[in-house]
Amino acid sequence: MKYYLIAGEASGDLHASHLIAALKTEDPEALFRGFGGELMQQQGLTLIRHYRDLAYMGVIPVLLHARTILRGMEQCKEDIVAWKPDVVILIDYPGFNLKIAKFVHFIGICPVFFYIAPKLWAWKEWRIKALRRDVDEIFSILPFEVDFFEKKHGLPIHYVGNPTVDEVSAYQNSATHDSVSASLPDGEIIAILCGSRKQEIRDNLPRMLSAAKPFTDRYQLVIAGAPNIPQEYYQKYIADHSVEIIFGRTYDLLSRSTAALVTSGTATLETALFRVPQVVCYFMQFRQLATLVRRLLLKIPFVSLVNLIAGREVVPELVAEQMTVDNCRHHLSTILPGGSAREHQLAGYEDVAQRLGATGAPQHAAQEMIACLQKRV
């Protein structure tokens, strides 16, 4: 069968690459094409456009690059029509992907599957109508989404497990990770995971570094560089700090870290699965306004996946006006060895891991996707 996949950021590229690998084991004659990144391409995807060309976040950046985004969307639509896939598989990235779903549904060329369901439980819940209308099957990687989609909205979904569990487990079971991680700086490390977008790095990295600076007599600060961001972009923020930066080795870094400062996203879950205590940091411009908007629009009590999965606060979340250097420094001190919150976090991580379930998410997703397609033949 012919599979058209669309991923719009680094985490989507990673998850989609594992899905492609699983689909190949279930369908040896599978062909893959779409939008994504190097990891998907390495698994055999014919890459039409790289996600970095379209990865913009926030109202102003999206408006400034609207022409580029629209051109990319038209290119995607035209390519789908020309290639005539058996299914379009959308990986997260709802702003772009829901528009593609609407188009594909309208022309009726093939079914639409959504892998890693849109986070409508956080905000824009009204999009449930578009999801119900334009998407044929939804594959969820978060256990609490079952209640939201099925019980609240009567929209059936497939919970297939969480691919981050597989990715972390595969790394920890590999024969090489000990020697690779040993090449990191000597001594104990505080990891800095400041996001994969330029806006996130700009807003969070300087504050993270300032907050951690008093601990540099005992800990080495190491930044996990985003794969789609050039090293030069980081230099203006790290010039005055004793810090190292590494690219493409986030798991090596987490395996050696004592604690971490993490921008909200998949990285918070990865950090938890490595059992590294963390402070979630998400500074926003116009902080007081951002806090008000969050209270009015967000439908959830937490922003980090760790707390959402646990259903309670396991890790501290410093968002908008709460993300100050002093607050960040205080919470970091409580999760270092001997700190008052360290053991509480580690115990909470065990609960999160239990709720996520066992490994095998990409395989489960691939099997269910193919079963769904076979029913349509």
N, C-alpha and C positions, 0 to 999 in steps of 0.2 A: 504494500500500500504506500501511498504518497502522503507524507505528513508535513504540513506547513506550520512552523513554530515561530512565535514572536515573543521575545524577551527584551525589556527596556532598561535593564541595569545589571550591575555585576552579579548580584545575588541571583537574579533570574537566569543569567547566563550559566551560573554554576548548577542550579537546580535543573534547568533544561538539559544540560549536558548529561547528567545522570539519567534523566528520563529517556533521552535518545539512546543511551547505552542499553537501558532496560528494554526499550521497544525493539532494538535490534536482536536481542535474545529471543523475544517472542515472535518476531516477524523478520526472518533472515533476509527477505527481499525488500525490506523497507527502504524508501528514499526520503531524504530530509532536505528542506529548503526553508529559508525565512530570514527574519531579522534577529540579531543576537550578538554574540561575541566570540572570542577565540576558543573558548572551551567547547561551545557548541560546534564550531567549525572543526575542531580536532576530533570530534565524534562522528564526523561525516556530513554535517550540515553544509549545504551550499549557501554561503553567507551573502545575502543581497545588500544588506546595509548594517553597519555596526551600531550598537546601541548608544555609543558615546556621541553620535551625531544628533541624537534626539533626546538625550537625558537632561532635561531642564526641570527644575522644581521651583514652585512659587509663582505668584501671579505676574510679577514684573519680568523675571527671566523668560517665562513662557510667552508673554506678549512681545518681548524683544526678539524672540526667535520664532515667532509664529509662522513666518513664511517658510523657514526650514522645516518645521514640524509638519506643516500642511503638505509640503512637497514630499516629505517622507511618507506621509499617509497615502497620498495619491500613488506614489511608487509602489507601496505595499499592495494596495487594492488592484492595481494593474497587473502586478506580478502574480497574485493569487488567481485572477481570472485567466491569465495566460497559461499558468502551470496546471490548473485544474486538480487540486489535491483531493484526497479522499476525506481529509479532516483538517481543520485549522485548530491548532492548540495554542491558546493564549496563556502566557505565564505572567501573572500579576500585572503590573503596569496598567491599571484600569483606565486612566484618562485617555490613553491611545487605544488600548485593546477593546474597550467597549464600543468605540466608534467602528473599529474593524468588524466586530461581531455584528453590529447593526447592518453593515454593508453586506457581509457574507450571508446573513439571514435573508436580507431583502432579495438578493439575486438567486438564492437557493442553490448555490453551487455545491455545497457540502455541509455536513454538520459542524458545529462549533463546540469545542471543549474548553473549559477554563481550568487550568491547573494552577493551584495556589489562588484560591478564590479572592475576589476583591474584598477589602476590609470595610464592608458597608456597616458593620457593627460599630465602627469608630465614628464615621460621619458619612454624609451623603447617602443615608439609608433609602432615600427616594429612588436610587439607582436600581433597587430590587426589581422594579417594573421592567427595566431594560434587560436585566439579567434573565428574568423569567421569559421575556419575549424572544431574546436573540441568542441565548446560549442553551445548547441541548443537554450538556452534562457538566456538572461542577465537581471538581476533585479538591477536597480540602486537606490542608496539612496542620490544622489547628483544632484540637479536640473540642474547644468550647464553641466552635462555629456550627456544630451539629444542632445545638439548641437554638441558635439564632436563625439559621436558614430553615430548618425543618419544623421546629416547634413554634417559632414565632411567625414565620412566613409561609409555612407549608410547602417549601421548595426543597425537594429531595437532593441530597448531596452524597458524595462518596468520601468518607474519611479514610485516607490511605496511610496514615502515619506521617511523621515529619522527616523530610529528607536531611535536615541538619543533623538529626540523630545518626543517620547513616554516614554522613560525611565525617563527623567527628569520630565515630566508632572506627571507620576505615583508617583514618589517620592514626588513631591510638593503637590499632592492631598492626600497623605497618612495621616492617623490619628496619626501616631506615630513619624513622623520626627521631630516635634518641641521638644518633650521630649528627643529624642535621640541626636539631635544636641546640646541640652542644656548641655549635659555631656562633651562637649569639653572644652578646657581651657577658663577661664573667660577673658573678654576683647576682643579687636579687633584682628583679625587674618590676617596674610599674609600666603596664602597657597602656598606650594611648590609641584608642580607636575612635577617630574623630569624623567618621562618615566617608561616603564615597562621592559626594558632590562638592563642588568648589564652595558653594554657599555655606554648607555645613562646616567645612574645614575653616573657612574664614571666620565664622562666628564662634566656633567652639575651641579650636586648637589653641589660640593665644590664652584663653582663660584656663583651659586644662593645664597647660604648661606652667602658668603662674601659680595655680593651685598646688601643683605637685613640686614646685621648686624647693620648698623647705625640706623635702625628704630626699634630695639628691645626694646628701652626705652618706645615705645608707642604701639608696636604690638607684639603679640606672633607668632613665626614662627612654622608652623605645616606642616610636610611632609605627603603626601598621599603615603603610602607604597604600592608597587606593590604586588599583591597576590602571584605571583610565585617567589618572591625574599625573602630569609630569612632575618629576622631582623638583624642578625649578619653582613650581608654584608654592611648595612648602618652605622654601628658603627664607622668604621675608618674614615668616612666622617663627622660625627656629633659630635665627641667627644669634640671638642673645641668650640662648639656653643650652645647657649641657644635655644633649639629646641625640639619639641615633634614629635613623629611619630605614625601614626595610620594606621591600615590595614583594608581593606574591608569597609571603611566608607568615600569614596571620596565625595559622594553626601552630607553627613552630614557636611563634612568640607567646601565644596563650599557654602552650604546654610548659613554658618556663617562667610564667609570670606569677607574682605573689598577689597582685591586685591590679585593677584596671579602671580607667575612666573611659566610658563608652557612650557614643552617640546612639540614641534609640534606633532600633532596627533589628535585622537578623543577628547583628553582632552581639546584641545583649543575650540572645539565646545561645549562641556559640560560646560566649564567655561562661555562661552558667553550666553548659555541658562539660566544659573543661574544669569546672569547679574552681573558678577564679572569682573571688569576691569583687564586686564592681559598684561604681556610682554611675548612674545614667545621667548624662548631661546633654541638654538640648537648648542652647541659647537661641533667642529669636530677636530680630530687630523690633523696635517699638514694643518693648517687653510688656508693659502694662496693658497695651491694646491687645497684644497676642494672648495674654492671660485671660482677658475678658472674652475674646473670641473663642478661646478654647472652652471656657465654661458654657458659652452659649451654643456652640456647635458640636463639640465632641460628646458622644453618648456613652463614654466609657470612663471608669474611674482611674485607669492607668494608661500609660503610653508604651511601656516596655512589654515585650512578649513574655518575659519571665513572670511579671506580676499578673498579666492577663491569664496566663495558663494556670498559675497557682490560685488565682481568685482572691489574692490578698497581697499586701506589700511585702515582698521578699527583699527587693533592692530599692534603695532610695532613688527617687526621680526628681531631678532638678530641671524644670522646664520653664522657659520664658523668664519672668522676673525672679524666679527662684534660683536660676543658674547664675550665681555670683561666684567670684573667686573664693571668698570667705566660706560660703556654704559648701562649695566643692571640696575645699581643703579640710573642713571639719569632717565631712562624711568620709573622705579618704582616710583620715586618721583613725576612724572607728573600724575600718575593715582591714587594716594592716595587722600583722600578727600581734596578739595581745589586745587588739581593739575590741570595744564592747559589742559591735555588731557582726563580727566576723563569723562566729559559730552559728548565729541565727541565719545568716545567708546560706552557709553551707548546708544546713539542715533543710532549708527551703528548696535548694537546688535538687535534693533527692526527691522531694514531692513533685517537682516539675518534671523530672525524668520519668517518674512512674506514670504520670498523666499522659505523657507523650507516647508511651508504649515502646515496643521493640523496633529493631531495625527492619528495613525492607520496603520503605515508602516508594521509591521509584519502581520497584518490581510490582508492587501492589497496584500502583497507578497504571503501569503499562498493561498489566493483565486485565484490569477493569476497562480500560479504554478500548482494547481490542475486542473484548467481549461485547461492549456497547456497539462497536462498529459492525461486528458480525451479526448482531440482531437486526441491523438496518439493511442488510443485504437481501 
